[in-house]
Amino acid sequence: MAIAAVRAAAAPDVPEIVRIQADTWATAYAELVPAAAIEQLRSSAAQDAWLAAVTSGAGHLIVATEGEWTVGFCAAAPAAAPEGATAPADPTLGAEAWGEIGVLLVEPRWGRRGHGGRLLAAAAEALRASGALYGLAWVPEADQASRKFYARAGWEPDGTVRAFDTGAGTLREVRITGSLDLKLDQP
C-alpha cells in the first residue's frame, strides 16, 4: 500500500491541480455546469491563476498524495464572517475568526481513501494558525457527496444560498459552516 500524505503545493504541482479540478468537475458536475465552463478549467488562464495562488503566499494551497500520485487538493484562506453569524464562545470575535475552504477536490478514482479528510484537517490547521476558529465552504446544492463529507466533519448548512448563472441555467450553492477544531483520526 502506498503512503498517503498532504503537503503545501508548489509550482510543479500546478498542472496536476488543473487536471484534477477539470477532471473532477467533468465527472461530478457534468449535469450542473456547461461543458464549455468545465473546459475553461483546463485553459492557460486557469493554469496561470493556480500558479499565482501557489506563488503568492496568500492563503493555503495543499495537495494530497498517495505514493507518487497527486490525488487531490484544497485551497483555503481567511474569510469574512458569514452574515448574521456570531462566534458561540466569544461574540466579540471579528471576521478574522473565519476561514474559507474555496475548493476541496479529490479525484473520484482516489475517493474513499481518507484524502479528503486529510486535506480538510490540514486546511483547518493552517487556518487556525492564521487565527481562524470557524470555517465555511460553498457547495453545490445538488452535490450530496460533498454535503455528507462536510457533515461528517460536523459542518452543516447555515441556511444561506447563492446562485450563479452558468449560461445554461442556474447553479445553486449552499453555505456550510463549522468549527476548525478538527482532528484527523489516525488508524
NORTABEL-V128131 format. One record per pair of residues at least 6 apart in sequence whose C-alpha atoms are under 6 Angstrom apart, sorted by the first residue. I is the first residue (numbers start at 1). J is the second residue. Records with the same first field share a line. If there is no record, write none. Layout:
I->J + J
This chain:
2->66 + 67
3->66 + 67
4->65 + 66
5->64 + 65
6->63 + 64
7->62 + 63
8->62
9->61 + 62 + 63
22->41
24->107
59->76 + 77
60->75 + 76
61->74 + 75
62->73 + 74
63->72 + 73
64->70 + 71 + 72 + 73
65->71
71->106 + 107
72->105 + 106 + 107
73->104 + 105
74->103 + 104
75->102 + 103
76->100 + 101 + 102
77->99 + 100
78->99 + 100
79->98 + 99 + 100
80->95
81->95 + 98
96->132
97->132 + 133
98->132 + 133 + 134 + 135
99->127 + 132 + 135
100->135 + 136 + 137
101->137
121->182
124->180
133->180
134->178 + 179 + 180
135->177 + 178 + 179 + 180
136->176 + 177
137->175 + 176
138->173 + 174 + 175
139->173 + 174
140->172 + 173
141->172 + 173 + 174
155->176 + 177 + 178
156->176 + 177
157->175 + 176
160->174 + 175
161->173 + 174
162->172 + 173
163->171 + 172
164->170 + 171
